[in-house]
Amino acid sequence: MGQAPSSPGPLGTKFRVIGAGMSRTGTKTLNQALTILLDGPVHDSGIQSLGGSIHEMKTWLEIMNLAPKAKTFAERKKLDWLFSSILEGYVATMDCPAATLVPEIMRVYPDAIVIATTRDHKSWWRSMEYMNSMMSTWYLPILVLWLHKAQVYGLWAERFQSIMLWRYGDEQIVEGTIQKHEDHLRREVPAEKLFWYEVSEGWEPLCRILNVPIPNQPFPHNNSKDDARKVFQEHVIAGNLRGVFFGYPTKSY
């Protein structure tokens, strides 16, 4: 929330960073910072899988369906192909569901580094609870259904639940998820490729990780609680108006 879908750059754009931070750890801010520092588009998997092109939404649904059960060589190769097709033209990926699939993305991009945004776990959970309270509002799925691209909402939630169960043993993001996620990264990502970063630290440590100069512009800040609430309200208002004047659609994917 708080950002529009991005478009891929030209073929051959080098994919450099797997953004591995759990949602609400500054992922949208890191998205903007990487776009500036790496001079290319970042693929926000949360935004693209729910509000991107039809191709992107369908591909992410297929990835989430296949990842937990990809056991054979052919299944893993198909998963590799899906990732390469969806991330072609981007310099990095970000947020969930991609952040929960770091080892699988590393298999496709072995030269990429992993940057995990983090924050105090108690403050993270307060922020996550606030987001959950908005997104679990009973009428939100009904009101946003008029948006053609939001009609995947229910299927996305079902498949993300399966990812969470497979990877962390939880059906949804709970208070202990961030610790399980970060422990998983420490186990699965080689130490020389894993970098921890707090967006409150600004440009200097991030530029050091990427070995690039500090830009002559303010550090971005994106997707605060106010940003998230504003986007939520826009969806609710737009959905309500559509429902009143045109009725709610019945089409599903």
N, C-alpha and C positions, 0 to 999 in steps of 0.2 A: 504494500500500500504506500502511497505517497510518491509514485513514480510511474511514468508511462512506459509501455513496451519499447524496446530498442530494436533497431534493424541491423542485420549483419553487415560487416564491411566487405571489401573485395575478397575473392578467393585467394587463398594463400596467406591471409592474415594470421600471424603467429599467435597461437593460444599459449598464454604464459602463466596464468594464475587460476588455481582452484580456490574459490572463496568458501571456506569450510566453517564459518561461524554459524551458530544456531540463530534462528530468527530472533530479533530484538536485541542483538548485540552490536548494532551499528552497521548492519550489512548494506543498507541503502546508502549510508554515508561513504562506506568503502567503495561501493559501486561508482559513485561520482568521482571519488579520488582516483580510482584506477583508470577511469575514462580519461581523466586529465593527464595522468602520469604516463600511461601507455598509449595514449593517442589513438584510441579505438573503442568500439562499443563493447559493453559488458552485458552478458546474457543473465538477467535476473530470472532464475528458474521459477520462482513463485509467480511473478508478474507474467512471464511469457507463457507459462503452462495454464494460466487461467484467463489471460487477457491478450495473448499474442495472436498470431495467425492461426487459422484452422489447422494447418500443417503442424505448427508447434504444439498446439494443444493435444492433437491426436498422438504425436510422437511422444510427448511426455507421459500421456496416459499409457502408451504401450511400454515405455521404459519402466514405469512404476509397476506395471503388471508383470513384466518379465524378470526384473532384477532379483526378487526374492527366490525365484525358482529356476534361475539359469544354471543348470548343473552340467549339461553336456557341452562339448566343444562347439557344436553348431549354435547352441543357445547363447553361449558367451560371445561368439563372433557376431551374432545378430545384435546383441546388446551393444557391443563395441560400435557396430555400424550405426545404430540409432543415435548414440552419443555423438559420433563424428558428424552425422548429418544435421543434427540440431545445433551443434556448436561451431560449425564452419563459419568463418568470418568474424568470430569474436575473439577478444584478447583475454577474456576471463569469464567465469561463471560465478553465480552468487546465490545464496539463500536456499531455502528448502523448496523442492525435494533434492536438488543437486547436493546440498551440504551433507545429506544423509547417505550419499552414494560416492563418497570420495575415493575409496579403493577402486571402484569400477571405472571412474573417470580417469584415475591415474594410469590404469591399464592402457587407455587410449592415448593419453598425453603424458608419457613418462618423464619428459623434460620439464613439465610445469612444476612450479612450486605451490605449496599449500599455505594459504594465509588464513588463520582462524581468528576471527574477531572474538573477543571475550569481554566479560565485565564481571563485577561482583555478582555472585550467584543469587543472593537474596534480592538485590535490586532488579536483576534480570527477571526473576519470577514475578515480582510485583508488576513489571511492565508486561510480561506475558499474560498474567491473569487479566489485566486491563484489556488487552487485545482479545483474549478468549471471551470475555464478557460481551464484547461487541459482536464478534463473529458468531457466537452461539445464540444470539437473539433469534427467537423462533421465526420471526417474520422476514429476516434478511434474505434467505434463499428464495422466498416467494417474490419479494419485491425486486430482486435483481434478475429474476428469470427472464424478464423482458429483454435484457441484454443478450443478444445472440451468443456472444462468447462466454457468458456466465452460465450457460445451460449445462456445462460440464461440471458444475460445482459439486453435485452429489457424488458423481463417479470419481472425481478427483479425491474427495474426502475419504471415500471407501478404499481407494488404492493407496493413499498415503497412510491410512491406518494399517494396512498390511505391511508397508515398509517399516513403520514404527515397531510393530510387533516382531518382525523378523530381525531388525537391527538392535533394538533396545529392550524388547520384552514389554513395552507399554503400548496401549492402543492409541494414545494421543500424547501430546507434549504435556508432561507433568513437571512438578517441581524438581525431581531428580534427573530429568532428561538431560540437562546441560552437562552434568557431571558424567553421565554415561556416555554422552556424545564425545566429550573431550578425552575421556579415557580411551574410547575407541580410536580416536585419531592418534593418540600416543602409541597405541599398539600397532596400528596399521600403516602409518606414514613414517618413512625413514626420518630420523632426527634431523639430518642435514637438509631435508626438504620442508620441514614443518616450522612455521613461524607464527608466534602468538602476537596479537596486536590489539590494543585498545584505542578506539577512535578518539578518545579524549586526549590522547598524546599528540594528535595533529600530524603534520607532515614529516617531521624529522625521522622518527623510527621507521615509518613506511617507506620513505625514500631510501633509507639505508638498506632495508630488506631488498628493494628492487634495484639498488645501485643506480639511482637516477638523481639528478639535481632537484633541490627543493624549488617548486615553481613560485613565481612572483605573483601570487594571488591568494586570497583567504582560503583557509581549509573549509571544505563544504560541510554542511550539517543538514541531514535529510531524515524524514520519517520520525519526527518526535511524536509524542502522544497527541499533540494538537494536530499534526499532519494526518495521523491515522484517523482521528475522530472526524476531521473535515472530509476525507475521502469516504468514510462510512456514511456520513450524513448525505453526501452527494448521491451515493447509490440508493439510499433509502428514499430520498425526495424524488429522484428520477424514476425509480421503480414504482413509487406510489402514483405519480402522475400518469405514467404509462398504463398502469392497471385501471385507473379511473377512466381514462379516455379511450383506451383501446382494448382493455381486457388482458388477461394473462395468457401466454401461450401454453400449449400442451406438448409441444415438440420436446423430445429428449434424445440423448445420444446413446 
